[in-house]
């Protein structure tokens, strides 16, 4: 049986935390920034967690568990 390969597109966008959750960057943070409030733009810098429903597929693509 061949090895399971990591999906490279997924690997560039997501990282696993120590507790096994999946971290992601925020959307809407790269352009048309004038109309967005400074508070909202600062919040985009912090990574978010992926929902449990989506995490299952992402973990499979990353080769985790």
PyMOL Python script that loads the backbone (N, CA, C, O; Angstrom):
from pymol import cmd

cmd.read_pdbstr("""\
ATOM      1  N   UNK A   1       0.844  -1.187   0.000  1.00  0.00           N
ATOM      2  CA  UNK A   1       0.000   0.000   0.000  1.00  0.00           C
ATOM      3  C   UNK A   1       0.886   1.246   0.000  1.00  0.00           C
ATOM      4  O   UNK A   1       1.797   1.348   0.821  1.00  0.00           O
ATOM      5  N   UNK A   2       0.636   2.194  -0.903  1.00  0.00           N
ATOM      6  CA  UNK A   2       1.477   3.393  -0.940  1.00  0.00           C
ATOM      7  C   UNK A   2       1.199   4.317   0.249  1.00  0.00           C
ATOM      8  O   UNK A   2       0.157   4.232   0.900  1.00  0.00           O
ATOM      9  N   UNK A   3       2.157   5.193   0.505  1.00  0.00           N
ATOM     10  CA  UNK A   3       1.987   6.165   1.579  1.00  0.00           C
ATOM     11  C   UNK A   3       0.889   7.148   1.224  1.00  0.00           C
ATOM     12  O   UNK A   3       0.626   7.414   0.051  1.00  0.00           O
ATOM     13  N   UNK A   4       0.245   7.688   2.268  1.00  0.00           N
ATOM     14  CA  UNK A   4      -0.761   8.722   2.060  1.00  0.00           C
ATOM     15  C   UNK A   4      -0.048  10.066   1.910  1.00  0.00           C
ATOM     16  O   UNK A   4       0.779  10.426   2.747  1.00  0.00           O
ATOM     17  N   UNK A   5      -0.364  10.803   0.849  1.00  0.00           N
ATOM     18  CA  UNK A   5       0.313  12.075   0.605  1.00  0.00           C
ATOM     19  C   UNK A   5      -0.462  13.229   1.218  1.00  0.00           C
ATOM     20  O   UNK A   5      -1.693  13.224   1.254  1.00  0.00           O
ATOM     21  N   UNK A   6       0.277  14.215   1.699  1.00  0.00           N
ATOM     22  CA  UNK A   6      -0.310  15.443   2.212  1.00  0.00           C
ATOM     23  C   UNK A   6      -0.837  16.263   1.038  1.00  0.00           C
ATOM     24  O   UNK A   6      -0.168  16.394   0.014  1.00  0.00           O
ATOM     25  N   UNK A   7      -2.042  16.815   1.194  1.00  0.00           N
ATOM     26  CA  UNK A   7      -2.588  17.708   0.178  1.00  0.00           C
ATOM     27  C   UNK A   7      -1.934  19.073   0.376  1.00  0.00           C
ATOM     28  O   UNK A   7      -2.207  19.754   1.364  1.00  0.00           O
ATOM     29  N   UNK A   8      -1.075  19.475  -0.555  1.00  0.00           N
ATOM     30  CA  UNK A   8      -0.226  20.651  -0.367  1.00  0.00           C
ATOM     31  C   UNK A   8      -1.015  21.955  -0.296  1.00  0.00           C
ATOM     32  O   UNK A   8      -0.606  22.879   0.408  1.00  0.00           O
ATOM     33  N   UNK A   9      -2.141  22.051  -1.011  1.00  0.00           N
ATOM     34  CA  UNK A   9      -2.971  23.244  -0.925  1.00  0.00           C
ATOM     35  C   UNK A   9      -3.540  23.415   0.474  1.00  0.00           C
ATOM     36  O   UNK A   9      -3.630  24.532   0.983  1.00  0.00           O
ATOM     37  N   UNK A  10      -3.922  22.306   1.092  1.00  0.00           N
ATOM     38  CA  UNK A  10      -4.433  22.330   2.462  1.00  0.00           C
ATOM     39  C   UNK A  10      -3.312  22.653   3.438  1.00  0.00           C
ATOM     40  O   UNK A  10      -3.518  23.416   4.381  1.00  0.00           O
ATOM     41  N   UNK A  11      -2.144  22.092   3.229  1.00  0.00           N
ATOM     42  CA  UNK A  11      -1.014  22.290   4.138  1.00  0.00           C
ATOM     43  C   UNK A  11      -0.582  23.751   4.194  1.00  0.00           C
ATOM     44  O   UNK A  11      -0.091  24.212   5.225  1.00  0.00           O
ATOM     45  N   UNK A  12      -0.761  24.491   3.084  1.00  0.00           N
ATOM     46  CA  UNK A  12      -0.367  25.893   3.051  1.00  0.00           C
ATOM     47  C   UNK A  12      -1.364  26.790   3.781  1.00  0.00           C
ATOM     48  O   UNK A  12      -1.022  27.910   4.161  1.00  0.00           O
ATOM     49  N   UNK A  13      -2.580  26.317   3.979  1.00  0.00           N
ATOM     50  CA  UNK A  13      -3.645  27.150   4.535  1.00  0.00           C
ATOM     51  C   UNK A  13      -3.998  26.842   5.982  1.00  0.00           C
ATOM     52  O   UNK A  13      -4.562  27.691   6.673  1.00  0.00           O
ATOM     53  N   UNK A  14      -3.675  25.645   6.450  1.00  0.00           N
ATOM     54  CA  UNK A  14      -4.096  25.218   7.787  1.00  0.00           C
ATOM     55  C   UNK A  14      -2.936  24.643   8.579  1.00  0.00           C
ATOM     56  O   UNK A  14      -1.988  24.096   8.014  1.00  0.00           O
ATOM     57  N   UNK A  15      -3.026  24.778   9.925  1.00  0.00           N
ATOM     58  CA  UNK A  15      -2.041  24.172  10.830  1.00  0.00           C
ATOM     59  C   UNK A  15      -2.778  23.549  11.997  1.00  0.00           C
ATOM     60  O   UNK A  15      -3.827  24.042  12.411  1.00  0.00           O
ATOM     61  N   UNK A  16      -2.237  22.478  12.522  1.00  0.00           N
ATOM     62  CA  UNK A  16      -2.848  21.846  13.691  1.00  0.00           C
ATOM     63  C   UNK A  16      -2.299  22.483  14.962  1.00  0.00           C
ATOM     64  O   UNK A  16      -1.117  22.824  15.027  1.00  0.00           O
ATOM     65  N   UNK A  17      -3.146  22.644  15.968  1.00  0.00           N
ATOM     66  CA  UNK A  17      -2.709  23.130  17.268  1.00  0.00           C
ATOM     67  C   UNK A  17      -2.242  21.934  18.093  1.00  0.00           C
ATOM     68  O   UNK A  17      -2.391  20.787  17.674  1.00  0.00           O
ATOM     69  N   UNK A  18      -1.686  22.204  19.248  1.00  0.00           N
ATOM     70  CA  UNK A  18      -1.234  21.128  20.119  1.00  0.00           C
ATOM     71  C   UNK A  18      -2.363  20.239  20.593  1.00  0.00           C
ATOM     72  O   UNK A  18      -2.169  19.046  20.827  1.00  0.00           O
ATOM     73  N   UNK A  19      -3.552  20.825  20.735  1.00  0.00           N
ATOM     74  CA  UNK A  19      -4.709  20.071  21.212  1.00  0.00           C
ATOM     75  C   UNK A  19      -5.455  19.336  20.117  1.00  0.00           C
ATOM     76  O   UNK A  19      -6.478  18.704  20.378  1.00  0.00           O
ATOM     77  N   UNK A  20      -4.944  19.416  18.875  1.00  0.00           N
ATOM     78  CA  UNK A  20      -5.570  18.680  17.783  1.00  0.00           C
ATOM     79  C   UNK A  20      -6.616  19.463  17.012  1.00  0.00           C
ATOM     80  O   UNK A  20      -7.260  18.914  16.118  1.00  0.00           O
ATOM     81  N   UNK A  21      -6.800  20.744  17.341  1.00  0.00           N
ATOM     82  CA  UNK A  21      -7.733  21.564  16.568  1.00  0.00           C
ATOM     83  C   UNK A  21      -7.004  22.105  15.343  1.00  0.00           C
ATOM     84  O   UNK A  21      -5.776  22.051  15.269  1.00  0.00           O
ATOM     85  N   UNK A  22      -7.763  22.625  14.390  1.00  0.00           N
ATOM     86  CA  UNK A  22      -7.182  23.139  13.150  1.00  0.00           C
ATOM     87  C   UNK A  22      -7.292  24.660  13.134  1.00  0.00           C
ATOM     88  O   UNK A  22      -8.365  25.224  13.350  1.00  0.00           O
ATOM     89  N   UNK A  23      -6.163  25.310  12.876  1.00  0.00           N
ATOM     90  CA  UNK A  23      -6.086  26.760  12.821  1.00  0.00           C
ATOM     91  C   UNK A  23      -6.122  27.230  11.378  1.00  0.00           C
ATOM     92  O   UNK A  23      -5.600  26.560  10.488  1.00  0.00           O
ATOM     93  N   UNK A  24      -6.741  28.383  11.147  1.00  0.00           N
ATOM     94  CA  UNK A  24      -6.816  28.941   9.795  1.00  0.00           C
ATOM     95  C   UNK A  24      -6.655  30.443   9.856  1.00  0.00           C
ATOM     96  O   UNK A  24      -6.864  31.061  10.900  1.00  0.00           O
ATOM     97  N   UNK A  25      -6.281  31.031   8.724  1.00  0.00           N
ATOM     98  CA  UNK A  25      -6.229  32.482   8.616  1.00  0.00           C
ATOM     99  C   UNK A  25      -7.608  33.018   8.299  1.00  0.00           C
ATOM    100  O   UNK A  25      -8.504  32.258   7.930  1.00  0.00           O
ATOM    101  N   UNK A  26      -7.786  34.324   8.440  1.00  0.00           N
ATOM    102  CA  UNK A  26      -9.088  34.932   8.181  1.00  0.00           C
ATOM    103  C   UNK A  26      -9.214  35.425   6.749  1.00  0.00           C
ATOM    104  O   UNK A  26      -8.248  35.895   6.149  1.00  0.00           O
ATOM    105  N   UNK A  27     -10.415  35.309   6.216  1.00  0.00           N
ATOM    106  CA  UNK A  27     -10.725  35.853   4.897  1.00  0.00           C
ATOM    107  C   UNK A  27     -11.020  37.351   5.029  1.00  0.00           C
ATOM    108  O   UNK A  27     -11.130  37.871   6.139  1.00  0.00           O
ATOM    109  N   UNK A  28     -11.147  38.033   3.900  1.00  0.00           N
ATOM    110  CA  UNK A  28     -11.527  39.454   3.821  1.00  0.00           C
ATOM    111  C   UNK A  28     -10.473  40.390   4.392  1.00  0.00           C
ATOM    112  O   UNK A  28     -10.807  41.502   4.801  1.00  0.00           O
ATOM    113  N   UNK A  29      -9.221  39.979   4.433  1.00  0.00           N
ATOM    114  CA  UNK A  29      -8.212  40.802   5.098  1.00  0.00           C
ATOM    115  C   UNK A  29      -7.171  41.403   4.158  1.00  0.00           C
ATOM    116  O   UNK A  29      -6.233  42.050   4.624  1.00  0.00           O
ATOM    117  N   UNK A  30      -7.312  41.206   2.857  1.00  0.00           N
ATOM    118  CA  UNK A  30      -6.220  41.605   1.976  1.00  0.00           C
ATOM    119  C   UNK A  30      -6.476  42.842   1.113  1.00  0.00           C
ATOM    120  O   UNK A  30      -5.519  43.511   0.726  1.00  0.00           O
ATOM    121  N   UNK A  31      -7.712  43.165   0.804  1.00  0.00           N
ATOM    122  CA  UNK A  31      -7.961  44.356  -0.004  1.00  0.00           C
ATOM    123  C   UNK A  31      -9.322  44.944   0.326  1.00  0.00           C
ATOM    124  O   UNK A  31     -10.099  44.348   1.071  1.00  0.00           O
ATOM    125  N   UNK A  32      -9.616  46.141  -0.243  1.00  0.00           N
ATOM    126  CA  UNK A  32     -10.802  46.946   0.089  1.00  0.00           C
ATOM    127  C   UNK A  32     -10.834  47.164   1.606  1.00  0.00           C
ATOM    128  O   UNK A  32     -11.829  46.870   2.269  1.00  0.00           O
ATOM    129  N   UNK A  33      -9.716  47.688   2.142  1.00  0.00           N
ATOM    130  CA  UNK A  33      -9.573  47.821   3.591  1.00  0.00           C
ATOM    131  C   UNK A  33     -10.034  49.175   4.119  1.00  0.00           C
ATOM    132  O   UNK A  33     -10.199  49.331   5.329  1.00  0.00           O
ATOM    133  N   UNK A  34     -10.246  50.163   3.239  1.00  0.00           N
ATOM    134  CA  UNK A  34     -10.626  51.499   3.702  1.00  0.00           C
ATOM    135  C   UNK A  34     -11.952  51.502   4.445  1.00  0.00           C
ATOM    136  O   UNK A  34     -12.108  52.208   5.441  1.00  0.00           O
ATOM    137  N   UNK A  35     -12.900  50.718   3.967  1.00  0.00           N
ATOM    138  CA  UNK A  35     -14.235  50.729   4.577  1.00  0.00           C
ATOM    139  C   UNK A  35     -14.324  49.858   5.823  1.00  0.00           C
ATOM    140  O   UNK A  35     -15.324  49.913   6.538  1.00  0.00           O
ATOM    141  N   UNK A  36     -13.300  49.058   6.095  1.00  0.00           N
ATOM    142  CA  UNK A  36     -13.306  48.196   7.280  1.00  0.00           C
ATOM    143  C   UNK A  36     -12.702  48.948   8.470  1.00  0.00           C
ATOM    144  O   UNK A  36     -11.728  49.686   8.326  1.00  0.00           O
ATOM    145  N   UNK A  37     -13.289  48.749   9.622  1.00  0.00           N
ATOM    146  CA  UNK A  37     -12.835  49.477  10.811  1.00  0.00           C
ATOM    147  C   UNK A  37     -11.470  48.952  11.269  1.00  0.00           C
ATOM    148  O   UNK A  37     -11.136  47.795  11.015  1.00  0.00           O
ATOM    149  N   UNK A  38     -10.680  49.799  11.943  1.00  0.00           N
ATOM    150  CA  UNK A  38      -9.386  49.347  12.450  1.00  0.00           C
ATOM    151  C   UNK A  38      -9.504  48.153  13.394  1.00  0.00           C
ATOM    152  O   UNK A  38      -8.656  47.260  13.393  1.00  0.00           O
ATOM    153  N   UNK A  39     -10.560  48.149  14.193  1.00  0.00           N
ATOM    154  CA  UNK A  39     -10.772  47.031  15.126  1.00  0.00           C
ATOM    155  C   UNK A  39     -10.972  45.720  14.355  1.00  0.00           C
ATOM    156  O   UNK A  39     -10.429  44.678  14.725  1.00  0.00           O
ATOM    157  N   UNK A  40     -11.748  45.793  13.295  1.00  0.00           N
ATOM    158  CA  UNK A  40     -12.010  44.606  12.476  1.00  0.00           C
ATOM    159  C   UNK A  40     -10.729  44.129  11.795  1.00  0.00           C
ATOM    160  O   UNK A  40     -10.467  42.928  11.720  1.00  0.00           O
ATOM    161  N   UNK A  41      -9.934  45.079  11.299  1.00  0.00           N
ATOM    162  CA  UNK A  41      -8.686  44.720  10.617  1.00  0.00           C
ATOM    163  C   UNK A  41      -7.680  44.099  11.587  1.00  0.00           C
ATOM    164  O   UNK A  41      -6.959  43.174  11.211  1.00  0.00           O
ATOM    165  N   UNK A  42      -7.620  44.585  12.809  1.00  0.00           N
ATOM    166  CA  UNK A  42      -6.740  43.980  13.819  1.00  0.00           C
ATOM    167  C   UNK A  42      -7.175  42.553  14.130  1.00  0.00           C
ATOM    168  O   UNK A  42      -6.339  41.671  14.330  1.00  0.00           O
ATOM    169  N   UNK A  43      -8.468  42.334  14.168  1.00  0.00           N
ATOM    170  CA  UNK A  43      -9.000  40.998  14.475  1.00  0.00           C
ATOM    171  C   UNK A  43      -8.639  39.994  13.381  1.00  0.00           C
ATOM    172  O   UNK A  43      -8.493  38.804  13.658  1.00  0.00           O
ATOM    173  N   UNK A  44      -8.495  40.464  12.144  1.00  0.00           N
ATOM    174  CA  UNK A  44      -8.123  39.573  11.042  1.00  0.00           C
ATOM    175  C   UNK A  44      -6.734  38.967  11.240  1.00  0.00           C
ATOM    176  O   UNK A  44      -6.447  37.890  10.716  1.00  0.00           O
ATOM    177  N   UNK A  45      -5.867  39.659  11.998  1.00  0.00           N
ATOM    178  CA  UNK A  45      -4.496  39.162  12.191  1.00  0.00           C
ATOM    179  C   UNK A  45      -4.451  37.887  13.029  1.00  0.00           C
ATOM    180  O   UNK A  45      -3.556  37.060  12.862  1.00  0.00           O
ATOM    181  N   UNK A  46      -5.414  37.734  13.923  1.00  0.00           N
ATOM    182  CA  UNK A  46      -5.423  36.561  14.803  1.00  0.00           C
ATOM    183  C   UNK A  46      -5.981  35.363  14.053  1.00  0.00           C
ATOM    184  O   UNK A  46      -7.000  35.488  13.373  1.00  0.00           O
ATOM    185  N   UNK A  47      -5.341  34.206  14.160  1.00  0.00           N
ATOM    186  CA  UNK A  47      -5.884  33.033  13.490  1.00  0.00           C
ATOM    187  C   UNK A  47      -7.177  32.568  14.150  1.00  0.00           C
ATOM    188  O   UNK A  47      -7.393  32.801  15.339  1.00  0.00           O
ATOM    189  N   UNK A  48      -8.031  31.914  13.380  1.00  0.00           N
ATOM    190  CA  UNK A  48      -9.293  31.374  13.878  1.00  0.00           C
ATOM    191  C   UNK A  48      -9.211  29.864  13.869  1.00  0.00           C
ATOM    192  O   UNK A  48      -8.287  29.283  13.299  1.00  0.00           O
ATOM    193  N   UNK A  49     -10.184  29.234  14.504  1.00  0.00           N
ATOM    194  CA  UNK A  49     -10.264  27.786  14.491  1.00  0.00           C
ATOM    195  C   UNK A  49     -11.317  27.352  13.482  1.00  0.00           C
ATOM    196  O   UNK A  49     -12.320  28.035  13.272  1.00  0.00           O
ATOM    197  N   UNK A  50     -11.073  26.216  12.868  1.00  0.00           N
ATOM    198  CA  UNK A  50     -11.987  25.652  11.884  1.00  0.00           C
ATOM    199  C   UNK A  50     -13.107  24.934  12.632  1.00  0.00           C
ATOM    200  O   UNK A  50     -12.867  24.348  13.688  1.00  0.00           O
ATOM    201  N   UNK A  51     -14.323  24.972  12.099  1.00  0.00           N
ATOM    202  CA  UNK A  51     -15.442  24.275  12.738  1.00  0.00           C
ATOM    203  C   UNK A  51     -15.195  22.768  12.717  1.00  0.00           C
ATOM    204  O   UNK A  51     -14.466  22.255  11.868  1.00  0.00           O
ATOM    205  N   UNK A  52     -15.808  22.083  13.653  1.00  0.00           N
ATOM    206  CA  UNK A  52     -15.612  20.631  13.795  1.00  0.00           C
ATOM    207  C   UNK A  52     -16.044  19.875  12.540  1.00  0.00           C
ATOM    208  O   UNK A  52     -15.443  18.863  12.178  1.00  0.00           O
ATOM    209  N   UNK A  53     -17.096  20.377  11.876  1.00  0.00           N
ATOM    210  CA  UNK A  53     -17.604  19.718  10.676  1.00  0.00           C
ATOM    211  C   UNK A  53     -16.575  19.739   9.549  1.00  0.00           C
ATOM    212  O   UNK A  53     -16.429  18.760   8.817  1.00  0.00           O
ATOM    213  N   UNK A  54     -15.857  20.865   9.412  1.00  0.00           N
ATOM    214  CA  UNK A  54     -14.857  20.988   8.353  1.00  0.00           C
ATOM    215  C   UNK A  54     -13.525  20.363   8.750  1.00  0.00           C
ATOM    216  O   UNK A  54     -12.755  19.935   7.891  1.00  0.00           O
ATOM    217  N   UNK A  55     -13.257  20.313  10.045  1.00  0.00           N
ATOM    218  CA  UNK A  55     -11.958  19.837  10.527  1.00  0.00           C
ATOM    219  C   UNK A  55     -11.688  18.393  10.124  1.00  0.00           C
ATOM    220  O   UNK A  55     -10.540  18.025   9.876  1.00  0.00           O
ATOM    221  N   UNK A  56     -12.724  17.581  10.056  1.00  0.00           N
ATOM    222  CA  UNK A  56     -12.550  16.158   9.733  1.00  0.00           C
ATOM    223  C   UNK A  56     -11.904  15.976   8.360  1.00  0.00           C
ATOM    224  O   UNK A  56     -10.971  15.188   8.207  1.00  0.00           O
ATOM    225  N   UNK A  57     -12.404  16.708   7.366  1.00  0.00           N
ATOM    226  CA  UNK A  57     -11.879  16.603   6.003  1.00  0.00           C
ATOM    227  C   UNK A  57     -10.470  17.184   5.927  1.00  0.00           C
ATOM    228  O   UNK A  57      -9.601  16.628   5.257  1.00  0.00           O
ATOM    229  N   UNK A  58     -10.246  18.303   6.616  1.00  0.00           N
ATOM    230  CA  UNK A  58      -8.940  18.959   6.591  1.00  0.00           C
ATOM    231  C   UNK A  58      -7.884  18.066   7.224  1.00  0.00           C
ATOM    232  O   UNK A  58      -6.775  17.950   6.704  1.00  0.00           O
ATOM    233  N   UNK A  59      -8.222  17.433   8.347  1.00  0.00           N
ATOM    234  CA  UNK A  59      -7.281  16.521   9.009  1.00  0.00           C
ATOM    235  C   UNK A  59      -6.896  15.366   8.080  1.00  0.00           C
ATOM    236  O   UNK A  59      -5.738  14.953   8.032  1.00  0.00           O
ATOM    237  N   UNK A  60      -7.877  14.861   7.354  1.00  0.00           N
ATOM    238  CA  UNK A  60      -7.619  13.772   6.409  1.00  0.00           C
ATOM    239  C   UNK A  60      -6.629  14.237   5.336  1.00  0.00           C
ATOM    240  O   UNK A  60      -5.704  13.508   4.980  1.00  0.00           O
ATOM    241  N   UNK A  61      -6.831  15.459   4.822  1.00  0.00           N
ATOM    242  CA  UNK A  61      -5.960  15.996   3.789  1.00  0.00           C
ATOM    243  C   UNK A  61      -4.541  16.266   4.312  1.00  0.00           C
ATOM    244  O   UNK A  61      -3.564  16.173   3.569  1.00  0.00           O
ATOM    245  N   UNK A  62      -4.450  16.603   5.610  1.00  0.00           N
ATOM    246  CA  UNK A  62      -3.144  16.874   6.211  1.00  0.00           C
ATOM    247  C   UNK A  62      -2.442  15.600   6.650  1.00  0.00           C
ATOM    248  O   UNK A  62      -1.252  15.616   6.963  1.00  0.00           O
ATOM    249  N   UNK A  63      -3.183  14.493   6.673  1.00  0.00           N
ATOM    250  CA  UNK A  63      -2.605  13.219   7.102  1.00  0.00           C
ATOM    251  C   UNK A  63      -2.534  13.097   8.618  1.00  0.00           C
ATOM    252  O   UNK A  63      -1.677  12.392   9.152  1.00  0.00           O
ATOM    253  N   UNK A  64      -3.439  13.790   9.311  1.00  0.00           N
ATOM    254  CA  UNK A  64      -3.486  13.732  10.780  1.00  0.00           C
ATOM    255  C   UNK A  64      -4.604  12.785  11.197  1.00  0.00           C
ATOM    256  O   UNK A  64      -5.732  12.893  10.714  1.00  0.00           O
ATOM    257  N   UNK A  65      -4.292  11.870  12.081  1.00  0.00           N
ATOM    258  CA  UNK A  65      -5.296  10.992  12.699  1.00  0.00           C
ATOM    259  C   UNK A  65      -6.219  10.369  11.715  1.00  0.00           C
ATOM    260  O   UNK A  65      -7.109   9.609  12.099  1.00  0.00           O
TER     261      UNK A  65
END
""", "prot")
cmd.dss("prot")
cmd.show_as("cartoon", "prot")
cmd.util.cbc("prot")
cmd.orient("prot")
